[in-house]
Amino acid sequence: MGPRPFSSFAAVAASLLVPSGPLLLGASIVEEGLSMPRLAFGAGDTHCRPDCAGAVSEALRLGFRHVDTAYEYGSQRAVAAGLQASGIPRQDIFITTKIPGPVGKSRAGELLRQGLEELNTTYVDLLLMHYPCDTSWPDPRDACNGTDGSDIRLTTWRAMETLKELGLVRYIGVSNYHVRHLEQLLDIGNNVTAPFVNQVEWHLGWHDEALLSYAQRHGIQLQAYSPLGGGGTTTGHHGGIALDDPVVLRIAEAHSVSSAQVALRWSLDKGVAVVTSTTSSVHMRSDVSIFNFSLTPGEVDAL
């Protein structure tokens, strides 16, 4: 059964935002004053071709207001072209980019400034440390333990804090961090701020509930990439999702939506923001319309 009729883009865009002001996750305030769209368009190196700029522009036309890219994707210039083609003011778009991992103080600054030039902007809204392990670590690059490379990881994080203080970045976070990496980073002796976001692989076939619980206790917003399953080329997690599972189909039918929309909505209703990637206008429209319904607590538990 097809998706429900799509409401006005203005209404949908308003529903995309994490509430501004203090946002409570568990017992901790994440940060004040941020309106980060919970749904992001991912301009990854695989899912944003052959016309990444066109895909970004189309996603923005259909209601997305958050674009996710990275140095390693090689798509920052294409994102800039898509933003320009959209005609939407820069201040109305939330841009996330990433540096490769623990690269040290000077390299972190160099990579961000390169990103700003490629993105044709004076600041990014969210800068992530893409992996907890450096590029010398064999895949998967999240497999290092909490102490492997901990010194350069901390140095890089402090450099990111400085870039935020300079106004080049609004918020900073991490990606592919497990609890052990977060515990090491947030050791009280380090005297650092907590990441605003931890972007990780998360979907019905692979979801670390202990990580979500830790994030909620420490005021960290978990964000899902590969929210429909698959992926895992750098993390080693290849769990898929059965979109034709009878439970998923039953819930989709109850809401007159697609199985993919149920999977995305499940993440949101678990308190996890999502990054989706597609070059299909039909799929983009379907993704944005996940704010037209919500799952019941019983449906969330059933999945």
C-alpha positions, 0 to 999 in steps of 0.5 A, a space after each residue: 500500500 502506498 504512502 499517505 497523501 503528502 501535506 504541505 512542505 511548510 508543515 513538514 519542514 516545521 516538523 523536521 526540527 529537534 525542538 529549539 531550546 533545552 532538549 532533554 534526553 534522559 536526565 541531561 540537556 543536549 544543548 540550548 538553542 539548536 534546531 537540528 533537523 532530525 532527518 538529513 539527506 546523506 551526500 555519501 560517495 555511493 548513494 549520491 551519484 552520478 549527479 550529487 549536486 542535482 540530488 542535493 538540490 532536489 532533496 532541498 526542493 522536496 523539504 529536506 533542510 539538513 545535508 550530511 557530507 564528509 571529507 572522505 565522501 569527496 562530495 563537498 563541492 557537489 553539495 555546495 553546487 546543490 545548495 546554490 542551485 536550490 536557491 534556499 538561503 544558507 542560514 535555512 540549511 543545516 550542514 554536517 561534514 566530517 573530518 576522517 578521524 583522530 588527525 591531530 590539532 593542525 590537521 583538524 583545522 586544515 581539513 575544516 578550512 578545506 571543507 569550508 572552501 569546498 562547501 562555499 560557506 563560512 561555517 558548518 553547523 555540525 562537524 563530526 570526527 568520522 571514526 574513533 580510529 585513525 586511517 592506519 587502523 585496518 577496517 573496521 575503523 571502529 574496532 580500536 579499543 578505548 585506549 588505542 590512539 586515545 591521546 590523538 583522539 583527545 587532541 583532535 577533540 580539543 581542536 574541534 572545541 577550539 574551532 567551535 569557539 572560533 565560530 567556524 563550527 556551531 556544534 561538534 560530534 563524533 561518528 562510529 563511536 562505541 561506548 568504550 570510546 565515549 567513556 574514554 573521551 568523557 573521562 572526567 580528567 579530560 575536562 571536555 564537552 560531550 559530543 552533540 551527536 554520535 552518528 552510527 549505523 543503526 537500523 532494525 537489523 543492527 541497533 546497539 541499545 546499550 549505546 543509545 542508553 549511554 547517549 541518552 544519559 549523557 545528553 548525546 543525540 544518536 543519529 542513524 546512517 544506513 537506517 534501512 540496513 545494509 552498509 557497514 563497509 567500514 564498520 563490518 556490520 552487515 545486518 540487513 532489514 527484512 522490509 517484507 517481514 510480516 510484522 513490518 508489513 502489518 504496521 505499514 498497512 495499519 498506517 497506510 505507509 511503506 515498509 521503509 517509512 515504518 523503518 525510518 519512523 521506528 528510529 525517530 520514535 526511539 529518539 534516534 535522528 536519521 540520515 537517508 540517501 537516495 537519488 530518487 525523487 519518489 523516495 525523497 518524498 516518501 522519506 520526508 513524509 515520515 513526519 505524517 505519522 508515528 508508531 504506537 509504543 506497542 508497535 515500536 516494541 514489536 519491531 
